[in-house]
């Protein structure tokens, strides 16, 4: 049974936003995602818990997806106390592919857990539903992320679980600050774990076994080794 479910799981696509993520580069990445899943004109279910299901966020992203070939983008509203979760689950079940939008990683995960939607999404993923994310949404699809009890004291940093569909640790568009948050997160994980810095305008394809491919641009990598975090060789498209 476990082997059967593993076989059904699809690669996860983690995209970075940022200033270089213009319409053309985003279109190219989206078309790779759609083509790899044999859905050139997909129906897309949108999850926006990381931004409070903000309507402007949704409309902006939906317009981009439609220009890249998405035939329909439907907002599966989850955050509001008045959200019809039954309707949102129907939207997520019926879509060709599910997208997790950007915003705040911790808040996005808090809402999914509070509404018992993380378990629902996990069941969809295990039975073969494809997923992709952008910015904070990409981090939500990965294994863990970092938060601080005191934002001014790195000694208070601790990890919290994300959806874990991509069994890696990653950050997005953090190249300007030398991937500071990613490096802090890696200090808290097990030795020999690699963290992936997805630069602005790039993406990675993560297979269920943890193998990673770069899309668009080189991807930065860091390794936790013997209580230190070191930069290792980039991976290239």
SULQUILIN-V238063 format. One line per field, one symbol per residue. ss: DSSP state (H for helix, E for strand, L for the rest). phi: phi as a letter, one per 20 degrees, with the letter a starting at -180 (. if undefined). psi: psi as a letter, one per 20 degrees, with the letter a starting at -180 (. if undefined). A space follows every 50 residues. Layout:
ss->???
phi->???
psi->???
This chain:
ss->LHHHHHHHLLLEEEELLLLLLLHHHHHHHHHHHHHHLLLLLLEEEEELHH HLLLHHHHHHHHHHHHHLLLLEEEELLLLLLLLLHHHHHHHHHHLLEEEE LLLLHHHHHHHHHHLLHHHHHHHHHHLLLEEEEELHHHHHHLLEEEEELL LLLHHHEEEEELLLLLLLEEEELLHHHLLHHHHHHHHLLLLLLEEEEELL LLEEEELLLLLEEEELLLEEEEEEELLEEEEEEEELL
phi->.ffffffffegdddddeofeefgfffgfffffgfffelcfceededdcff cmlfffgffffgfffffeofebcceefcfffefefffffffffeffbddd eeqdfffgfgffffelefffffffffeoffcbcclgfffffeebbdccfc gecffefbecfdfmfeecdbcckdffdmlgfffffffddffmeeddeefg ndbcddegenfcdecnbfdfccceblmcdcfcgfddg
psi->gghgghhhpqqppoqqbrhimrgghgggghhgggghjkmhmqpppppkhi kklphggghggghghhhiiphpoponphgqhjpnhgghhggggiqhqppo rrcogggghgggghjkhghghhggghjjpqqqrpchhghhiagrrqrpho ijoiijqqqqqahjholrprrqljhhkklghghgghiirqqjppqpoorp jrrqopqhjiqpqqpgrqpqqqpooljqpqpapqqq.
